[in-house]
Amino acid sequence: MIRIVFVDDEANILQAMRRTLHAMRHEWSMEFASSGAAALEELAKTPADVIVSDMRMPGMDGWQLLTQVKKLYPQMVRLVLSGHADPGSIMRSVGVAHQYLAKPCESAALKAAISRTHRLKVLLSSDRLAHLVGNVEMLPSAPKAFQEILACLQQPDASMADAARIIGSDVAMTANVIKLVNSAFFGSRQPITTASRAVAYLGLNTLGALVLGHSAFKSGVTTGIAGFSLEQLWQHSLDVATTARTLAIHENLSPTQAEEAFLAGMLHDVGKVVFATRAAAAGDDPEGSVEARTQQMEAHHAEVGAYLLGLWGFPNSIVEAVAFHHSPSQAAGDGLTLPRLIHIADRLVHQRREKCSGAFDRGLEPDLLEKLKLADRWSDWLATLDFLDGGKSAA
């Protein structure tokens, strides 16, 4: 059973929540606190899985409360449910809240956000990994891309096209900006899944405030895994994203599916970034050697990445594609589903990179292409990708 603490200083709001969520009492254990201090007292007695807090409260506001919760209980899911916070307060919540829900919030939306956390906890059963993921605020960008976006946004004649190009080539920036633009604060009615749409929706002034004033992006950080390179990982991710979109178009999938394939390809290895950037802080890990961390990263990065994106409110289709990009048969659905598409794109990128080594094991799930009736497509896909690369080189 999920344990949830709701925090709001308005008694009528808490009463309304009790009535609205009464039907969930057999699935959720719920406590209702009228202040940040009362919530911390309740958590000290019995920690919870989820905390849902208002932003503007007297004494200890929502940002201060969630900052304390993050420090004391990093594995706890932190949601903001607020309707009166000023933009500055919302910007402060970027680093401490996993999701922002706006009041008035339909009960179905609140239930969906909380229920998603339960599914994620089932997916990621290790408390240690949940603790590790819960501490992640923003993913670190590759240093070169970070300097490029800073320089771009400080130019008086900066263009949205330039900003979108830089953000779209860096996995961390893509994840961070899409997380922000799809939060309830920015009010997008339809999910936004591309960097260009996110930049156009936010505008350069808001984007500049997020990056320059509120550290929505941050540069590469020291990792705890020797030889790990953000630049190389981001290049691989961009290659997989481009390949996945090309395959989607080649196989006559819709433009929306092609967009989704690009985003899933960009984000499929974000779990590796979590491992690499948090490993240095895992000094209490008895298996904290470089070799052990590398093995853990390779074994668990898919589910860790999916858990993080799920906490951040990414669409289930993207979360599922990231979770199962090494084992797509575990995901539901028939035909060329998004997890299968990303799995194939990832293996195509590896083969193209390592083709000079001679015979190559595709690394695909056994009989995957045969089951999809795509066994004869592999050489066609490679030829299409080679042709497109040749066209870029010629240009």
Secondary structure, 3 states (H helix, E strand, C coil): CEEEEEECCCHHHHHHHHHHCHHHCCCEEEEEECCHHHHHHHHHHCCCCEEEECCCCCCCCHHHHHHHHHHHCCCCEEEEEECCCCHHHHHHHCCCCCEEEECCCCHHHHHHHHHHHHHHHHHCCCHHHHHHHHCCCCCECCHHHHHHHHHHHCCCCCCHHHHHHHHHCCHHHHHHHHHHHCCCCCCCCCCCCCHHHHHHHHHHHHHHHHHHHCCCCECCCCCCCCCCCHHHHHHHHHHHHHHHHHHHHHCCCCHHHHHHHHHHHHHCCHHHHHHHHHHHHCCCCCCCCHHHHHHHHHHHHHHHHHHHHHHCCCCHHHHHHHHCCCCHHHCCCCCCCHHHHHHHHHHHHHHHHHHHHCCCCCCCCCCHHHHCCCCCCHHHHHHHHHHHHHHHHHC
